[in-house]
Amino acid sequence: MNILEKIEESLERLNDKIEVMIEIQKNGNENHKSTSALPEASLDVMTLLSMPDHLRKTAMSICRCSRATAEEIAGQTRRARAVESAYLNQLVIMGYLKKERKGRKAYFYIDKETQG
Amino acid sequence: MSKIIAVHSYKGGTGKTLLSVNLAATFAKNGKKVCLFDLDFRAPSLFAILKAENSEYWFNDYLNNTVDIDKVLVNLSDRVPGNGKFFAGLANPATEAIRDMSSKDRKWEMRALGRLLALRESLLIDQSFDYIFLDTSPGLQYSSINAIVAADFVVVATTGDRSDVDGTKRMLKELYSLFEKKTGLVLNKVLDATATAKKSEMSNKVKMNYQVPMLGIVPCFCEILRAEGNLIFVQDKAEHPFTKILAEMARKIESNEVN
């Protein structure tokens, strides 16, 4: 198997684990609203500047389209979908993005309600 | 192709507004539909240069999400010759408005970035504008960084001043490159830059020094100082060398030839 395919497979597995973590966190927050695990963080330009390069690229793409799937972001950044999926999930965990499932697709977006 | 162009600098007084107005007017003169926005909310000046003090709505209002962009646009097409269209969105010069814009928090700035990004669809796509120009405030102000993020291309105005050179170099490395922005440097207010040999030598030196593409060198013209901001030079002085330099810059931007 090609080394790149192996990396992609590992990223997919990692991504699945992150998704489980997000779900646990979401349910936890619903059960204990007063002890929210992560505060809502604003994805402003100063935050973008302080981000590591790989996350900044993803975050800037989501700023441009405001709501997108990992595949759509990958189309903009020209990186693999699995890579973008992992980065988007990281941004969700960091509190910068929200994630919503519609059927089999996962949409990532900036929650303008909670961010001001 | 670069459609949204931000004009920025490290220091104040580098000629950003002069370049913004005249670049936008050059494109309009060439038959394009352009819009120029004043994002220098701390020291608004476009309203005075364009003699449009009596706007009912300001660009502040659009960013505050209280009006649509159409209400903000001032049609100044009669100020430029030819068939082009020239619109402007002005920053509110009232002291209260300046104070209000200075006290915005990070969340407001984040939403303002969203409003700036939305101009691509509302103006470029829906209303067929050819170019949007964003005249910014100097340095690392929130509004300026928002403009840089929203832009496709950044015109970086600089002078020969030592502190300006150092600051500009830092911004090129730590701001524009982090956002992966295409930049074109304009060396403004240059003394003794009229001789072709001198210009070429200077251009090479600047390219080596800054390691970015050069958009143009603008000599220090006494006529510009004498005009005291009362003229749109490319319109009022069609044969002036400044007008020709701006026409060349516009040609480079349009043909994606900045390198």
Interface residues (C-beta under 8 A of the other chain):
Chain A: S42 L43 D44 V45 M46 T47 L48 L49 D53 R56 K57 M60 C63 R64 S66 I110 K112 Q115 G116
Chain B: D105 R106 K107 W108 E109 M110 R111 L113 G114 L117 Y142 I145 N146 V149 L175 L178 F179 E180
